[in-house]
């Protein structure tokens, strides 16, 4: 991160004077010195899959699903560091994977908690204001370089970014009697994916407010910003149907086919 003295030294440079940089310009430049950190959320249990181990540790062609996800960010030039947040009882397994694969960007392997947001909070606590955090489900091993590129580009204009693709099915909302009470226009609906991306200070503030709410419930980080920082726009970049999440056995079989086609 830049200090005030760093900014002052930049201000004194002839190039800065030549282009007439304002104090706001300097502030933006200082913010951009924050690191871009991929946070791989690997704390799930995989109970719906019915496997003997958490689904992120299932193997496809000799490599765990977790490894495919980590490597999408390890090999991306725009990512400075990677945090992996795991179940506490699998911390050593994750560290061994990192050691054997020689991942150079993985800086921290952190313990999550009972709920998904506990994993997010663990990563937020280890980052600094100005950092950009990309929260990604470990069980979405097919996230593309294009999606990561688009997220980073969108963060030049926004403080919070989601990923989603156009909904093709008709979605119905039902009431307590299981009868349709609303049919939203699918033209404005998106299927949410990850990564979900934030400036660290923005997501930290959203959670600070959320955790003071006795009725707080959430399933994702964008939902926390949307609800508790209503003045903060959450931009949605175009996702991809291939960026799917392993939830059921059928998902695993489809991802196996897609990974082999990609290779």
N, C-alpha and C positions, 0 to 999 in steps of 0.2 A: 504493500500500500504506500502511496505517496504521503509524505508529511507536508506541513505548511512550507517548510524550508525548501523542499523539492519543488513545490509550485512556484515559489519566489525565484528560484534559480532558473526555472523554465521561462518565467515572465521576463527575465532579464536577457534572454537570448535574442539575438537579432532577428531570427526567423519568427518568433512570437510577435515581436514588434512590427515586422514587415506585414504580417497578415492581420494585425490589429486584433489579436485575441482578447476577448472580454473576460471579466471575472467569471461569468457563467461558463464560457468555453473552458477555462481552466478547471472549474469545478467538474465539468463533464469528463475532462481528461483524467482527472484524479479518480473519479468513480470507475472509469474504465480500466484503472490499474488493478482493480479487484480481480481475484482469480475466478476461473470458471471451473466449478467442481461438480462432477457427476456423483450423485448419491444413489447407489444401487441398493434398493430396498429388498432384502433377502430374508425377511423375518417370518414369512408365511409358513403354515403347517402342511398345506396340501391335503387336508382331510377329505375334500370333495373328490379328489383324484383317486383316493383309496390306495395310495402307494405306501411302501414301508418306510420311506424317507421323505422329507419335505421335497416338493416338486422341483425346487430350484437345484436340487442335487441329483436329480435323475439324469442319466447320461444318454446322449445321442451321438453315435459314432465315436465313442471314447472320450467325450467331452461333456461336462455338466452344462445344464441350461444356464446356470450362473456364469460360467466361463464365456459362453457366447455373448451374453449381455455385457459383461465387463469388457470384452475385447472390442465391442462396438465403440466404446469411449476411449479405451486404451490406444486404439489406432487412429483416433481423430485428432488432428492437429490443433483444433480450437479448444480442446479440453486440457486444463493444467493439472488436475488432480482428481483422484477417485476416492470416495469413502464407500465402504461396504458396510451396511447395517444388517446384522444377522441375529438369529436366535442365539441366546446366550450359550445354549448347549451345543452349538455348532461353530462357535468362534474358532476353535483350534482347527477344525476341518477347513474353514475358509482361509485361515492363515497359511495352511499347508498348500492349498491350491495356488495362492498368490506366490508362495515360495517356489513351487515346482514350475509354474508357468513363467516366472520371471517378470511379472507385471511391474513396470517401473513407476506407473502413475498412482498406484494404490498406496495411499499414505496412512489410512486408518481403517481398521476393522473394528466396528463398534457393536455393542450389544443393544438390541432394540427392546421392545416391551410387549405387553399383552396386546395392545391395539396398534394398528398401523401408524397412527399419528405419533406414538411413542418413538418409533424409528425415525420419523422426520425430525422430531425434537432433539434426538440424540445427535443428528448431523448438524442441525442448526446451531447447537451449543458449541460445536467444534469449528465453526466457520467465523469469519469476520465480516462486519458491515462493509459493503462494497463488493463482496463476493457474489457471484451468480451461481445459484444452486440448481442443478438439473436432477429432479427426483424421478428415478426410473424404476419400474417394476423389474425385479430380477428375472421374472418369468415371461418377459417379452423379449426373447432373444433375437428377434428379427428387426429391431429398430434400425432404420437406414441412416446412412450418412446425410442424405437429403433432409430428413426430418431434423436431425441434430443441427445441420446448417441453418435451416429455416428458423428454428427456435433461437439460436444465437443471434441471427439477424434481427428477429422481432424484438429481442431484448435491447436493441439499440433505441427503440421507440417506446417500449413498455416496461413496466416493473413486474409483470406477471403474465405468463404465457402458458397456454394449454395446447394439447394436440387432439384433433378429432377428425373423423371422416364422415361424409354425408350419410345420414340414415336412409336406408332404402326400404325398410319395412314400415308399415303403418303402425304407429305406437298408440295404444289406447290407455287411458287412465280410468281406473275403476274406483268405486266407492266402497264403503264397508260391507255392502251387500254383494260385492263382486259384480256390480253392474257398471257399464260404461258411463262415466260422467264427463269425459272430455276426450277429444281426439285432436291432439296438437298437429299443426301444419308441419309435416316432416321436412319441408323446405328449410325450416329454421332449426332443425334438430341435427345434432352431431353425436356420434358414438365417441365417447371420451377415451383417450389413450394416455400414454406417457412417452417421453418425459413431460413433467410439469415443472416450469422454470420460474424462478423468482430471484429478485435481489434479496439478499439475506435479511436486511433490515425490514423489508416489507413483510415477508412471511413470518419473521419473528414477532413483529408487532401484531399481526393478525392472530397468531396463537396466544400472545399475551392477553388480548381481549377475550378470545374464545375460552381460555382456561378459567376465566373469572365468571363464566356463564354456567350456572348449575345445570342447564339443559343442553349443554354442548354435546353434540354427536357429529361425527363426520366419517366419511369413507375415503376422502381424498383431500389434498392440500389446496387445490384451486377452490374447492367449496368453502374452505375456511376464509380465504381472502374475499371471495364473493359475498359471503354472509357478514363478515365482521369488519371489512373495509369496503363498504358499498361505493365509495367514491373512487376506488382503484379499478380501472378497467382491466379485464383479463382477456388478452387477445388469443384467438384460436388459430393455430397454423394447420395446414392440411396434413392429415394423417395418412394412413395406408392400411388397407384391410389385412395386409401381411404382418403388420405390427401387432399381432394378436397375443393374447394372454393365455397361458396354460392354466386352465381351470379344471377341465374334465379330460378323461382318457382320450376322447375324440380330438380334443385340441392338440394333445401331444402327438398323435398320429399325423395330424395335418402339418404341424410344425416340422416333424421329421421329414416329411416329403418336401416341404419348402426349403429347408436347409440343404438337403441333398441336391435339389434343383439349382440352388444358388452356387453351390460348389462345382 
